[in-house]
C-alpha cells in the first residue's frame, strides 16, 4: 500500500467538505487548546510559588505557638504567650543546624505622616531578620543591637508605605512617622519585592526593633513567631528536630505531652502549596478534557455520515480490486487527519492563549514540552479510537450491496 497516496486521497476527501471538516475538528481544537492553557496556568502557578518561597529563603524555619482553643472554639495563635525572646536566644545558642534567629511580633494599624495616612503592618524583628528573609536595604541602615536593647523608636519602610505617605521619588530617611501615635524615625528603605503569589503586597511593610513593637505598641513580653534560618536547605530537617528538642526542654514538656508550638520549614510550605496547585491543574485539565471526548464523538459521527454518503464509492473501489484493508485504512486515515490537524491547531491555540493570559491578566503561565507531546499523542489516539469503528464498518460492506445503494 502506498501511504503517501493514501494521505492524498484522504486529504482530498476531507477538502470536498471543508466547512464540515472544520466543524468536526473544532471540538479537538478547543479541547487541546483548553488542556494546554489550563496546564500552563497550573504549572506557572506552581513555579511562581516555588520561586516566591525560594526568594524568602528555602532554608527558613519558623516556630509558632500552637493554636489556642477555648470552649471548643479555635482562637488562633497570635495571643499565645508560649514563645519568648529567651526561647529565640536558646535556639541560637543550642541548635548547631541553625545559623540565624530573629523573634517576630507584628501589629496592623494606621501609619501617619503630616496629613497623609494609610493602613499598614509593622513587624518587630532583630537585625538578623533581613538576612533570614533575604531582604536588602537600598538606602539608610538597619537598626543596631543597642537600639534593640533600648527599644529605640526607629524603623525601615517598604516602597508602598513610602509612596502612600510621601509620594513618588521621595527619600524618607530622617523623617518621623507615627504608628498608632508612636513617633518613629525612618532610618532605612527596603528593597522593593512586589506582590507574592497570593497577591499580597510585600512592600507594604514597616520593620522596627522587636522590643519597640513589644513595649511601645503591643505592650506584651512574649513573641508571636520565631523566624530562623538553617545552615542549608538540606539541614532544615535537623534544624527542626533540634529546635523541637530545645523548646520541649525549656517549656518543661514531659514525654507524651503535645507540643505547645509548631515548627514549619519552607520545604513543607512548598510541598503543601504545590500539591494544591497540582490538584487544581489536574481538575482544570480534566474539565478541559471533556471537550476532547466530545470532539472524538464528533469525529465518529461525521465518519459514519461519510461512510453512508460514500457507500457507492466504496463499492466501486472494491469492484476494481480494493481490499477491505485498503478501505479500512482510507477511512481511518481520514479520522486521524481530522484529529491530528485539529490537535496541531489546538496546540497553537493553547500556547497563544497562555501568552495572552500572561500579558492581559498578568498570571504566570508555563507551557511545558510534556504537555505539548501529551496533547499530540492524545489527539492521535482519539483519531484511531473514534475512527476505527466507522472505518471497520466501511471495510465490511458487500461490494454488490454497496453498488446498488441509492
C-alpha positions as CSV (number, residue, x, y, z in Angstrom):
1,X,0.0,0.0,0.0
2,X,1.3,3.5,-0.9
3,X,0.8,5.5,2.2
4,X,1.6,8.8,0.5
5,X,-1.3,8.2,-1.9
6,X,-3.5,7.2,1.0
7,X,-2.9,10.5,2.6
8,X,-3.5,12.4,-0.6
9,X,-6.8,10.5,-1.1
10,X,-7.9,11.2,2.5
11,X,-6.9,14.9,2.2
12,X,-9.0,15.3,-1.0
13,X,-11.9,13.6,0.6
14,X,-11.9,15.9,3.6
15,X,-11.3,19.0,1.4
16,X,-14.5,18.3,-0.5
17,X,-16.4,19.3,2.6
18,X,-14.1,22.0,4.1
19,X,-16.6,23.6,6.4
20,X,-17.9,20.3,7.8
21,X,-14.3,19.1,8.3
22,X,-13.5,22.3,10.2
23,X,-16.6,21.9,12.5
24,X,-15.6,18.3,13.1
25,X,-12.1,19.4,14.2
26,X,-13.4,22.2,16.3
27,X,-14.0,20.0,19.3
28,X,-10.5,18.7,19.2
29,X,-9.1,22.2,18.7
30,X,-10.9,23.6,21.7
31,X,-10.2,20.6,23.8
32,X,-6.4,20.5,23.1
33,X,-6.2,24.3,23.4
34,X,-8.0,24.3,26.7
35,X,-5.9,21.5,28.2
36,X,-2.6,23.2,27.3
37,X,-3.8,26.6,28.6
38,X,-5.1,25.1,31.9
39,X,-1.9,23.1,32.4
40,X,0.2,26.2,31.6
41,X,-1.7,28.1,34.3
42,X,-1.2,25.4,36.8
43,X,2.5,24.9,36.0
44,X,3.0,28.7,36.1
45,X,1.4,29.0,39.5
46,X,3.5,26.1,40.8
47,X,6.7,27.6,39.6
48,X,5.7,31.0,40.9
49,X,5.1,29.6,44.3
50,X,8.4,27.8,44.3
51,X,10.3,30.9,43.2
52,X,8.4,33.0,45.8
53,X,9.3,30.7,48.6
54,X,12.9,30.4,47.4
55,X,13.2,34.2,47.3
56,X,12.3,34.2,51.0
57,X,14.9,31.6,51.8
58,X,14.5,27.9,51.0
59,X,16.2,27.1,54.3
60,X,13.9,29.2,56.5
61,X,12.3,27.5,59.5
62,X,9.6,29.2,61.5
63,X,8.4,28.5,65.0
64,X,4.8,29.4,66.0
65,X,2.7,28.8,69.1
66,X,0.1,26.1,68.7
67,X,-3.5,27.3,68.1
68,X,-5.4,28.0,71.3
69,X,-8.9,26.9,71.9
70,X,-11.5,27.9,74.5
71,X,-14.8,26.1,74.9
72,X,-14.1,24.1,71.7
73,X,-13.6,27.3,69.7
74,X,-10.2,27.9,67.9
75,X,-8.8,31.3,69.0
76,X,-5.7,31.2,66.8
77,X,-2.2,31.5,68.0
78,X,-1.4,35.3,68.0
79,X,-2.5,35.7,71.6
80,X,-0.5,32.7,72.9
81,X,2.3,33.6,75.3
82,X,4.2,30.3,74.9
83,X,7.1,31.8,72.9
84,X,9.6,34.3,74.4
85,X,12.7,36.2,73.4
86,X,14.7,33.8,75.7
87,X,13.4,30.9,73.5
88,X,14.9,32.6,70.5
89,X,18.2,33.1,72.3
90,X,18.2,29.4,73.4
91,X,17.7,28.3,69.8
92,X,20.5,30.5,68.6
93,X,22.9,29.2,71.2
94,X,22.0,25.5,71.4
95,X,21.0,24.5,67.8
96,X,24.0,23.8,65.7
97,X,22.0,23.4,62.5
98,X,20.6,27.0,62.9
99,X,22.6,29.9,61.6
100,X,20.3,32.9,62.2
101,X,17.5,33.6,64.6
102,X,15.0,36.5,64.9
103,X,12.0,37.0,67.2
104,X,9.0,38.5,65.4
105,X,6.0,40.4,66.6
106,X,3.5,42.3,64.4
107,X,0.7,44.8,64.6
108,X,-1.6,46.3,62.0
109,X,-2.8,49.9,62.1
110,X,-2.6,53.4,60.6
111,X,0.7,54.9,59.8
112,X,0.7,58.7,59.6
113,X,3.0,61.4,58.2
114,X,1.8,65.0,58.3
115,X,-1.7,64.9,56.6
116,X,-1.1,61.6,54.9
117,X,-2.1,58.2,56.4
118,X,-2.5,54.6,55.3
119,X,-3.2,51.2,56.8
120,X,-0.1,49.0,57.1
121,X,1.6,46.3,59.2
122,X,4.7,46.8,61.4
123,X,7.0,43.9,62.1
124,X,9.1,43.9,65.2
125,X,12.3,41.9,64.4
126,X,16.0,41.7,65.1
127,X,18.8,42.8,62.7
128,X,19.2,39.2,61.6
129,X,15.7,39.2,60.1
130,X,16.8,40.8,56.9
131,X,19.4,38.1,56.1
132,X,16.9,35.3,57.0
133,X,14.2,36.8,54.7
134,X,16.8,37.7,52.0
135,X,15.7,41.3,52.2
136,X,18.1,44.2,51.3
137,X,18.3,47.8,52.2
138,X,18.5,50.2,49.3
139,X,19.2,53.3,51.4
140,X,20.0,54.0,55.0
141,X,20.8,51.3,57.5
142,X,19.4,48.6,59.7
143,X,18.9,49.2,63.4
144,X,21.6,48.1,65.8
145,X,21.6,45.7,68.7
146,X,21.9,48.7,71.0
147,X,18.7,50.2,69.5
148,X,17.0,46.8,70.0
149,X,18.0,46.7,73.7
150,X,16.8,50.3,74.3
151,X,13.6,49.8,72.3
152,X,14.5,52.8,70.1
153,X,11.8,54.4,68.0
154,X,13.4,53.8,64.6
155,X,12.1,51.9,61.6
156,X,12.6,50.8,58.0
157,X,9.9,51.4,55.3
158,X,8.8,49.4,52.3
159,X,8.2,51.1,48.9
160,X,4.4,51.1,49.2
161,X,4.4,52.8,52.6
162,X,6.8,55.4,51.3
163,X,4.5,56.0,48.3
164,X,1.4,56.3,50.4
165,X,2.9,58.7,52.9
166,X,5.5,60.8,50.9
167,X,4.6,60.2,47.2
168,X,6.9,59.2,44.4
169,X,10.7,59.8,44.3
170,X,11.0,61.0,47.9
171,X,13.8,59.8,50.2
172,X,12.2,59.5,53.7
173,X,15.5,59.0,55.6
174,X,15.4,61.2,58.7
175,X,11.7,61.9,58.6
176,X,9.5,60.9,61.6
177,X,6.3,59.0,61.1
178,X,3.7,57.8,63.6
179,X,2.3,54.3,64.0
180,X,-0.6,54.2,66.5
181,X,0.5,57.6,67.9
182,X,4.1,56.3,68.5
183,X,6.6,58.5,66.7
184,X,9.3,56.6,64.8
185,X,12.3,57.9,62.9
186,X,12.9,56.4,59.4
187,X,16.5,55.1,59.1
188,X,16.2,52.8,56.1
189,X,14.4,52.0,52.9
190,X,13.8,48.3,52.0
191,X,14.4,46.9,48.5
192,X,11.1,46.5,46.5
193,X,9.8,43.0,46.2
194,X,6.4,43.4,44.6
195,X,3.4,41.1,45.1
196,X,3.8,37.5,46.1
197,X,2.0,34.5,44.6
198,X,-1.1,35.2,46.7
199,X,-1.4,38.9,45.6
200,X,-0.1,40.2,48.9
201,X,2.0,43.4,48.6
202,X,5.4,42.6,50.2
203,X,6.4,46.3,50.1
204,X,3.5,47.4,52.4
205,X,5.6,46.8,55.5
206,X,7.4,48.6,58.3
207,X,10.3,46.9,60.2
208,X,11.3,48.0,63.7
209,X,13.2,46.5,66.6
210,X,11.1,43.8,68.2
211,X,11.5,45.4,71.6
212,X,10.0,48.6,70.3
213,X,6.9,46.9,69.0
214,X,6.6,44.7,72.1
215,X,6.8,47.5,74.6
216,X,5.6,50.6,72.9
217,X,2.9,49.3,70.5
218,X,1.6,45.9,71.7
219,X,2.5,46.1,75.4
220,X,3.5,42.4,75.6
221,X,6.6,40.5,76.7
222,X,6.2,37.3,74.5
223,X,6.8,37.0,70.8
224,X,4.3,35.8,68.1
225,X,6.8,33.9,65.9
226,X,10.5,32.9,65.9
227,X,12.0,33.0,62.4
228,X,15.2,31.1,61.9
229,X,17.5,30.1,59.0
230,X,19.1,26.6,58.8
231,X,22.7,26.3,57.7
232,X,21.4,25.0,54.4
233,X,18.2,23.6,52.8
234,X,19.5,20.1,53.5
235,X,20.0,20.9,57.1
236,X,16.4,22.1,57.6
237,X,15.2,18.8,58.9
238,X,18.0,18.7,61.5
239,X,17.2,22.3,62.5
240,X,13.6,21.4,63.0
241,X,14.5,18.5,65.2
242,X,16.9,20.5,67.3
243,X,14.5,23.4,67.7
244,X,11.8,21.0,68.9
245,X,14.2,19.4,71.4
246,X,15.3,22.7,72.8
247,X,11.8,24.2,73.2
248,X,10.3,21.0,74.7
249,X,13.1,21.2,77.4
250,X,12.5,24.9,78.0
251,X,8.7,24.5,78.2
252,X,9.1,21.5,80.6
253,X,7.1,19.2,78.4
254,X,7.0,15.6,79.5
255,X,7.2,12.5,77.3
256,X,3.8,12.1,75.7
257,X,2.8,15.7,76.1
258,X,1.8,17.5,72.9
259,X,4.0,20.4,71.7
260,X,2.7,23.9,72.6
261,X,4.4,25.2,69.5
262,X,4.7,24.3,65.8
263,X,7.8,24.1,63.7
264,X,7.5,24.5,60.0
265,X,10.0,24.7,57.2
266,X,9.8,26.3,53.8
267,X,10.1,22.9,52.2
268,X,6.8,21.9,53.9
269,X,5.1,25.0,52.7
270,X,6.4,24.4,49.1
271,X,5.1,20.8,49.3
272,X,1.7,21.9,50.6
273,X,1.2,24.6,48.0
274,X,2.5,22.7,45.1
275,X,0.2,19.7,45.9
276,X,-2.8,22.1,45.9
277,X,-1.6,23.6,42.6
278,X,-1.1,20.1,41.1
279,X,-4.6,19.0,42.2
280,X,-6.2,22.2,40.7
281,X,-4.2,21.6,37.5
282,X,-5.5,18.1,37.2
283,X,-9.0,19.3,37.9
284,X,-8.8,22.0,35.3
285,X,-7.2,19.6,32.8
286,X,-9.9,17.0,33.4
287,X,-12.7,19.6,32.8
288,X,-11.0,20.8,29.6
289,X,-10.5,17.1,28.6
290,X,-14.3,16.7,28.4
291,X,-14.3,18.7,25.2
292,X,-11.8,16.2,23.8
293,X,-14.3,13.4,24.4
294,X,-17.0,15.5,22.7
295,X,-14.6,16.2,19.8
296,X,-13.9,12.4,19.4
297,X,-17.6,11.6,19.3
298,X,-18.0,14.3,16.7
299,X,-15.3,12.6,14.5
300,X,-17.1,9.3,14.9
301,X,-20.4,10.8,13.9
302,X,-19.0,12.5,10.8
303,X,-17.2,9.4,9.8
304,X,-20.4,7.4,10.0
305,X,-22.1,10.0,7.8
306,X,-19.2,9.9,5.4
307,X,-19.4,6.1,5.1
308,X,-23.1,6.4,4.3
309,X,-22.7,9.1,1.8
310,X,-19.8,7.3,0.0
311,X,-21.3,3.8,0.0
312,X,-21.4,3.6,-3.8
313,X,-17.8,4.9,-4.0
314,X,-16.7,2.1,-1.6
315,X,-18.5,-0.5,-3.7
316,X,-16.8,0.8,-6.8
317,X,-13.4,0.7,-5.3
318,X,-13.9,-2.8,-4.1
319,X,-15.2,-3.9,-7.5
320,X,-12.0,-2.7,-9.2
321,X,-9.8,-4.6,-6.7
322,X,-9.5,-2.6,-3.5
323,X,-9.3,-4.9,-0.4
324,X,-11.1,-4.5,2.8
325,X,-7.9,-3.4,4.5
326,X,-7.5,-0.6,1.9
327,X,-10.9,0.7,2.7
328,X,-10.3,0.4,6.4
329,X,-7.0,2.4,6.1
330,X,-8.6,5.1,4.0
331,X,-11.4,6.0,6.4
332,X,-9.1,5.5,9.4
333,X,-6.5,7.9,7.9
334,X,-9.3,10.5,7.3
335,X,-10.3,10.3,11.0
336,X,-6.6,10.6,12.1
337,X,-6.1,13.5,9.8
338,X,-9.1,15.3,11.3
339,X,-7.8,14.6,14.8
340,X,-4.1,15.4,14.2
341,X,-4.7,18.6,12.2
342,X,-7.2,19.7,14.9
343,X,-4.7,18.8,17.5
344,X,-1.9,20.9,15.9
345,X,-4.2,23.9,15.6
346,X,-5.3,23.3,19.2
347,X,-1.7,23.3,20.4
348,X,-1.0,26.6,18.6
349,X,-4.2,28.0,20.2
350,X,-3.3,26.7,23.6
351,X,0.2,28.3,23.5
352,X,-1.2,31.5,22.2
353,X,-3.9,31.6,24.9
354,X,-1.3,31.1,27.6
355,X,0.7,34.0,26.3
356,X,-2.4,36.2,26.1
357,X,-3.4,35.2,29.7
358,X,0.1,36.2,30.9
359,X,0.0,39.6,29.1
360,X,-3.6,40.6,29.9
361,X,-4.2,39.0,33.3
362,X,-0.6,39.0,34.4
363,X,-0.9,35.4,35.5
364,X,2.3,33.3,35.3
365,X,2.0,30.5,32.7
366,X,4.5,27.9,31.7
367,X,3.9,25.7,28.6
368,X,6.0,22.5,29.0
369,X,7.1,20.2,26.2
370,X,5.5,17.3,28.1
371,X,2.0,18.9,27.8
372,X,2.5,19.5,24.1
373,X,3.7,16.0,23.4
374,X,1.0,14.5,25.6
375,X,-1.7,16.6,23.7
376,X,-0.4,15.5,20.3
377,X,-0.4,11.8,21.4
378,X,-3.9,12.2,22.9
379,X,-5.4,13.6,19.7
380,X,-3.7,10.8,17.6
381,X,-5.2,8.2,19.9
382,X,-8.6,9.9,19.7
383,X,-8.5,9.7,15.9
384,X,-7.7,6.0,16.0
385,X,-10.1,5.1,18.7
386,X,-13.2,7.1,17.4
387,X,-12.4,6.5,13.7
388,X,-11.8,2.7,13.9
389,X,-15.4,1.6,14.2
390,X,-16.8,3.6,11.2
391,X,-13.7,2.6,9.1
392,X,-14.3,-1.0,10.0
393,X,-17.9,-0.7,9.0
394,X,-16.9,0.7,5.6
395,X,-14.4,-2.1,5.1
396,X,-17.1,-4.8,5.7
397,X,-19.6,-3.5,3.2
398,X,-20.6,-6.0,0.5
399,X,-19.5,-4.7,-2.9
400,X,-22.7,-5.7,-4.7
401,X,-24.9,-4.1,-2.0
402,X,-22.7,-1.0,-2.0
403,X,-23.0,-0.6,-5.7
404,X,-26.8,-0.9,-5.5
405,X,-27.0,1.7,-2.7
406,X,-29.1,4.8,-3.6
